[in-house]
Amino acid sequence: MAMKNDSSVIEFILMGLTDKPELQPPLCFLLLVNYVVTVMGNLSLINLICLNSHLHTPMYFFLFNLSFIDLCYSFVITPKMLMSFLSERIVISFAGCMTQLFFYCFFVSSECYVLTTMACDRYVAICKPLLYMVTMSPRVCSLLMSGSYMMGFACAMVLTECTIRLIFCDSNIINHYMCDPFPLLQLSCSSTYAGQLVVSIIVFKVTIASSLIIFLSYTLILFNVLHMSSSKGRSKAFSTCGSHIITVGLFYAFGMLTHVKPSSAGFVDQGKFFSVFYTNVLPMLNPLIYSLRNRDVKLAVKKTLKRIRS
């Protein structure tokens, strides 16, 4: 992907999250704490899954990848965001902006597909338990994850290529704390019809396709659970799916709030506010959601601490 562009703009200025000086110190502190907790939480979960053999199952293989994506995601977005609180002007080169845009789109798209794969995994585990280990074999799990990353890569390539083709004239101030496709489309002085169409199609395809599969999976799970004779089995099924449902609900809810009606003038500040939850808070919450309600993870923590003490 060549970083060639006919624009006169060679760098961008990121306006950051807020231009109100009184809000910057508390926001900087909160986001720094959020960043540390995100990195420590996801690294801890990754290490627990690697070090404990009873977590070497398809469900935790997918959870490992989700934590890896959230960890990388925070490295792409948060450092530049924190810098915006410590400097009056945050300058990012054209190549740097396109690189951040690519990895942002790559990890967001990949997370959509990973969450979809996790929903399918829960469907097989609950509705087809006798075939679970055959259906979700290590080879199948690896193929599903490879496919998720490849589709995420393809989406990111298309979105980044569309943005690179835009022409930016005099204005180089991005009203955001990161290089997001929609603020860049608004900044362009060339026709953005084709770019907006492609971005809308990609976003629609990724979100609608994955959400339909997730919805179908959980509809079938619910139908199966309601027909279970054992109340213990129903409780276990709901407990297993609860964490994933919470994660999916938060991911798609804040994703929609961030990107719905991106062209409206008053939407930009509101979109920035919601995108903080989408890009910063959710990567921190995911390891907590999957750990606090999970007996296997709690057992892994106890075993790991016991090993460290001995």
Backbone torsions as a table, in degrees:
resi	resn	phi	psi	omega
1	MET	NA	107.4	-176.8
2	ALA	-80.6	137.6	-179.3
3	MET	-91.1	55.4	-179.1
4	LYS	-102.8	134.6	-177.2
5	ASN	-151.2	145.0	-177.9
6	ASP	-88.7	7.6	-177.3
7	SER	-72.5	156.1	172.7
8	SER	-83.4	-12.7	-179.4
9	VAL	-82.5	125.4	178.7
10	ILE	-111.7	-6.9	177.7
11	GLU	-152.8	159.3	179.1
12	PHE	-121.1	156.2	174.4
13	ILE	-113.6	122.2	178.4
14	LEU	-88.5	126.1	-178.1
15	MET	-74.8	-20.9	-180.0
16	GLY	89.3	-173.4	-175.7
17	LEU	-75.7	-40.3	-179.7
18	THR	-147.6	151.2	176.4
19	ASP	-103.6	10.7	179.1
20	LYS	-91.3	112.5	-175.3
21	PRO	-57.5	-35.8	-176.6
22	GLU	-68.9	-20.8	-179.5
23	LEU	-90.8	-17.0	-172.0
24	GLN	-67.0	-46.5	179.2
25	PRO	-59.7	-49.7	179.2
26	PRO	-64.3	-37.5	178.5
27	LEU	-65.8	-40.2	178.2
28	CYS	-61.9	-43.9	179.6
29	PHE	-63.9	-47.0	-179.0
30	LEU	-62.2	-42.7	-178.7
31	LEU	-71.9	-31.1	175.8
32	LEU	-66.8	-44.6	176.3
33	VAL	-61.2	-43.5	178.0
34	ASN	-58.5	-42.6	-178.7
35	TYR	-64.6	-45.6	-179.8
36	VAL	-63.0	-45.2	179.7
37	VAL	-64.0	-40.2	179.0
38	THR	-61.2	-48.9	-178.8
39	VAL	-64.9	-47.9	-178.5
40	MET	-65.6	-42.0	-178.6
41	GLY	-64.0	-48.0	-178.9
42	ASN	-71.0	-37.6	176.0
43	LEU	-64.5	-39.7	179.1
44	SER	-63.4	-44.3	-179.7
45	LEU	-65.6	-40.0	177.8
46	ILE	-62.2	-45.0	179.8
47	ASN	-65.6	-40.4	178.5
48	LEU	-60.3	-44.2	-179.2
49	ILE	-66.2	-38.0	180.0
50	CYS	-70.1	-39.0	-171.3
51	LEU	-86.7	-15.7	-176.0
52	ASN	-114.4	115.8	-173.6
53	SER	-64.5	-29.0	-179.4
54	HIS	-72.2	-7.8	174.9
55	LEU	-98.1	4.7	179.1
56	HIS	-84.7	65.4	-179.9
57	THR	-126.7	164.4	-179.6
58	PRO	-53.9	-43.5	-178.1
59	MET	-57.8	-44.6	-177.8
60	TYR	-80.4	-21.9	172.1
61	PHE	-64.7	-43.5	177.2
62	PHE	-68.3	-38.4	178.4
63	LEU	-65.7	-36.3	174.8
64	PHE	-56.9	-47.2	-179.4
65	ASN	-67.3	-36.2	177.2
66	LEU	-63.4	-43.2	178.1
67	SER	-66.1	-37.8	177.7
68	PHE	-62.3	-43.8	179.2
69	ILE	-64.1	-44.8	179.6
70	ASP	-62.5	-37.8	178.7
71	LEU	-64.6	-49.2	179.2
72	CYS	-63.9	-38.0	179.6
73	TYR	-58.3	-44.7	-179.4
74	SER	-67.2	-33.1	177.7
75	PHE	-67.2	-31.5	-177.8
76	VAL	-75.1	-39.8	-170.1
77	ILE	-98.1	-50.0	-164.7
78	THR	-68.7	-43.2	-177.7
79	PRO	-55.6	-44.9	178.6
80	LYS	-65.7	-35.0	179.2
81	MET	-65.6	-42.6	178.4
82	LEU	-65.5	-35.5	178.6
83	MET	-63.1	-30.3	-178.9
84	SER	-64.8	-22.8	178.5
85	PHE	-83.7	-18.4	-174.8
86	LEU	-102.2	-6.1	-178.2
87	SER	-136.9	149.2	179.1
88	GLU	-72.0	-33.9	-178.2
89	ARG	-130.3	121.9	175.8
90	ILE	-104.3	107.9	-178.3
91	VAL	-99.9	133.9	176.0
92	ILE	-131.4	132.8	-178.6
93	SER	-66.9	162.5	178.8
94	PHE	-59.2	-45.5	179.6
95	ALA	-64.2	-40.6	179.0
96	GLY	-64.3	-39.4	179.3
97	CYS	-65.2	-44.4	179.8
98	MET	-67.2	-33.0	177.8
99	THR	-67.5	-45.2	177.5
100	GLN	-61.9	-42.4	178.6
101	LEU	-59.6	-43.8	-178.9
102	PHE	-61.6	-50.0	-177.1
103	PHE	-69.2	-34.4	175.6
104	TYR	-59.8	-50.6	-179.8
105	CYS	-65.2	-37.8	-179.1
106	PHE	-62.9	-49.4	-176.4
107	PHE	-72.8	-35.2	177.7
108	VAL	-65.6	-47.1	179.7
109	SER	-63.1	-43.9	179.8
110	SER	-61.9	-39.5	179.3
111	GLU	-63.8	-38.3	176.0
112	CYS	-57.0	-47.2	-177.3
113	TYR	-71.2	-34.9	177.6
114	VAL	-65.9	-42.8	177.5
115	LEU	-62.5	-35.8	176.5
116	THR	-65.6	-44.0	178.4
117	THR	-62.1	-38.8	179.1
118	MET	-65.2	-35.9	177.4
119	ALA	-66.1	-41.0	177.3
120	CYS	-64.8	-38.1	177.4
121	ASP	-61.8	-42.5	178.4
122	ARG	-67.0	-34.4	177.4
123	TYR	-62.1	-47.1	-179.4
124	VAL	-65.8	-41.7	-177.7
125	ALA	-62.9	-37.8	-175.1
126	ILE	-93.4	-39.3	-175.7
127	CYS	-90.4	-26.2	-180.0
128	LYS	-130.6	57.2	-171.6
129	PRO	-61.2	-34.7	-178.1
130	LEU	-70.7	-23.5	-179.1
131	LEU	-102.1	4.9	-171.3
132	TYR	-59.7	-52.6	-175.0
133	MET	-68.6	-25.5	177.0
134	VAL	-79.0	-45.9	-178.7
135	THR	-66.5	-46.8	-178.1
136	MET	-98.3	57.1	178.2
137	SER	-71.1	161.9	178.3
138	PRO	-53.5	-37.2	-179.9
139	ARG	-66.3	-44.8	179.5
140	VAL	-63.7	-43.2	179.3
141	CYS	-61.2	-42.5	178.7
142	SER	-64.6	-40.0	178.6
143	LEU	-65.9	-40.7	178.9
144	LEU	-63.2	-41.9	179.4
145	MET	-70.2	-39.9	177.4
146	SER	-61.4	-42.1	177.8
147	GLY	-63.3	-38.6	179.0
148	SER	-62.6	-45.8	179.9
149	TYR	-68.8	-37.3	180.0
150	MET	-67.0	-41.4	178.0
151	MET	-68.6	-37.0	174.9
152	GLY	-62.9	-40.5	178.1
153	PHE	-63.7	-43.7	-179.6
154	ALA	-62.5	-44.3	178.3
155	CYS	-61.7	-44.4	-178.9
156	ALA	-65.1	-39.5	179.1
157	MET	-62.7	-45.5	-178.5
158	VAL	-64.3	-47.0	-178.9
159	LEU	-64.1	-41.3	-179.7
160	THR	-68.8	-41.1	178.8
161	GLU	-62.4	-40.5	176.7
162	CYS	-62.0	-40.0	-178.8
163	THR	-71.1	-38.7	179.2
164	ILE	-62.0	-33.1	-178.5
165	ARG	-74.6	-13.0	178.5
166	LEU	-70.0	154.1	177.4
167	ILE	-108.9	127.1	178.7
168	PHE	-112.0	126.9	-173.7
169	CYS	-97.2	-104.3	-174.4
170	ASP	-86.9	-42.6	-176.1
171	SER	-77.1	128.6	179.2
172	ASN	-130.5	18.8	-177.9
173	ILE	-96.3	116.0	179.4
174	ILE	-93.8	119.5	-179.3
175	ASN	-80.2	65.8	-179.4
176	HIS	-164.8	172.0	176.6
177	TYR	-99.2	1.9	177.8
178	MET	-151.0	172.1	178.2
179	CYS	-87.1	90.3	179.8
180	ASP	-98.1	145.2	-177.3
181	PRO	-57.0	-41.6	-173.0
182	PHE	-69.1	-46.4	175.0
183	PRO	-60.7	-33.9	178.7
184	LEU	-69.5	-37.2	176.4
185	LEU	-63.6	-39.2	179.6
186	GLN	-68.7	-26.5	-177.3
187	LEU	-81.0	-21.7	-174.0
188	SER	-67.7	144.0	177.2
189	CYS	-99.1	-1.3	175.2
190	SER	-96.3	175.1	179.1
191	SER	-65.2	129.5	-178.1
192	THR	-109.5	9.8	-176.4
193	TYR	-59.3	-49.5	-178.9
194	ALA	-64.6	-41.7	-179.6
195	GLY	-63.7	-45.5	179.1
196	GLN	-63.6	-37.2	179.0
197	LEU	-64.3	-46.3	-179.7
198	VAL	-64.2	-45.2	179.6
199	VAL	-61.2	-44.4	179.9
200	SER	-63.0	-40.9	179.8
201	ILE	-65.2	-44.2	-179.5
202	ILE	-63.7	-48.2	-179.8
203	VAL	-61.3	-43.7	-179.9
204	PHE	-63.3	-45.6	-178.0
205	LYS	-62.7	-47.0	-177.7
206	VAL	-65.4	-49.8	-174.2
207	THR	-73.4	-45.2	-176.4
208	ILE	-69.0	-45.5	-178.9
209	ALA	-61.2	-47.7	-178.0
210	SER	-68.9	-40.1	-179.3
211	SER	-68.2	-33.6	176.8
212	LEU	-65.2	-42.3	179.1
213	ILE	-65.6	-42.4	178.6
214	ILE	-63.2	-44.6	179.9
215	PHE	-62.0	-44.4	179.3
216	LEU	-63.5	-43.0	179.6
217	SER	-59.3	-47.0	-177.2
218	TYR	-76.4	-24.1	172.5
219	THR	-65.7	-44.4	178.4
220	LEU	-67.5	-37.1	177.3
221	ILE	-63.8	-46.8	-179.8
222	LEU	-60.6	-44.0	178.7
223	PHE	-59.8	-42.6	-179.3
224	ASN	-68.9	-41.8	-178.0
225	VAL	-65.6	-40.5	-179.4
226	LEU	-65.2	-21.5	179.1
227	HIS	-96.7	5.5	176.4
228	MET	-74.5	138.7	179.3
229	SER	-81.6	-27.3	-176.8
230	SER	-91.0	126.1	176.5
231	SER	-69.0	-30.5	176.9
232	LYS	-65.1	-40.6	178.1
233	GLY	-64.6	-40.6	177.9
234	ARG	-63.8	-43.0	-179.8
235	SER	-63.0	-41.7	179.7
236	LYS	-65.7	-40.7	-179.9
237	ALA	-63.9	-45.8	179.2
238	PHE	-64.6	-38.1	178.9
239	SER	-65.0	-40.5	-179.9
240	THR	-65.0	-39.8	-175.2
241	CYS	-87.3	-19.1	-173.5
242	GLY	-55.7	-47.1	-177.6
243	SER	-62.1	-43.0	-178.5
244	HIS	-67.5	-39.1	179.1
245	ILE	-62.6	-41.8	178.5
246	ILE	-61.8	-46.4	-179.5
247	THR	-61.9	-47.4	-179.8
248	VAL	-62.6	-44.0	-179.8
249	GLY	-59.6	-46.6	179.5
250	LEU	-66.5	-42.3	-177.4
251	PHE	-60.6	-50.1	-176.8
252	TYR	-76.4	-34.1	179.3
253	ALA	-62.9	-51.0	-179.3
254	PHE	-72.1	-29.9	175.2
255	GLY	-61.8	-43.5	179.1
256	MET	-68.4	-41.6	179.2
257	LEU	-65.0	-29.5	-179.3
258	THR	-74.7	-39.1	-168.9
259	HIS	-112.8	-3.3	179.1
260	VAL	-71.7	140.5	-178.1
261	LYS	48.7	56.6	-176.6
262	PRO	-68.5	-14.9	-175.2
263	SER	-87.9	-12.7	-178.1
264	SER	-70.0	143.5	-172.8
265	ALA	-66.5	-41.1	-177.2
266	GLY	-82.4	1.8	-174.6
267	PHE	-82.0	-24.7	-168.6
268	VAL	-56.7	-51.4	-178.8
269	ASP	-65.5	-38.5	177.5
270	GLN	-64.9	-40.9	178.4
271	GLY	-63.6	-38.9	177.6
272	LYS	-63.5	-41.4	-179.8
273	PHE	-61.3	-49.1	-178.9
274	PHE	-68.7	-31.6	-178.8
275	SER	-68.0	-22.9	175.6
276	VAL	-62.3	-43.1	177.0
277	PHE	-65.3	-37.1	-177.0
278	TYR	-71.1	-41.2	-173.4
279	THR	-97.6	-22.8	-175.0
280	ASN	-116.4	-45.2	-173.6
281	VAL	-76.6	-44.7	-177.3
282	LEU	-61.3	-43.6	175.7
283	PRO	-59.9	-26.1	175.8
284	MET	-77.8	-39.1	-175.6
285	LEU	-73.8	-32.7	-173.6
286	ASN	-54.2	-50.4	178.1
287	PRO	-63.8	-31.3	177.7
288	LEU	-69.5	-43.2	-179.7
289	ILE	-61.1	-44.2	-176.7
290	TYR	-79.0	-17.3	-177.1
291	SER	-93.6	-45.3	-172.2
292	LEU	-65.9	-28.4	-177.5
293	ARG	-103.6	10.3	-170.0
294	ASN	-117.1	117.7	-179.5
295	ARG	-67.3	-38.6	-178.8
296	ASP	-62.2	-41.4	179.9
297	VAL	-68.7	-40.7	177.2
298	LYS	-61.6	-39.9	177.5
299	LEU	-65.7	-39.2	178.3
300	ALA	-64.2	-37.0	178.0
301	VAL	-64.2	-44.9	179.4
302	LYS	-62.2	-43.9	179.6
303	LYS	-64.3	-41.3	-179.7
304	THR	-66.0	-43.0	178.4
305	LEU	-65.3	-36.0	178.2
306	LYS	-64.8	-40.4	177.9
307	ARG	-63.5	-41.8	-178.5
308	ILE	-64.6	-41.4	-179.0
309	ARG	-68.8	-34.2	-179.3
310	SER	-84.8	NA	NA
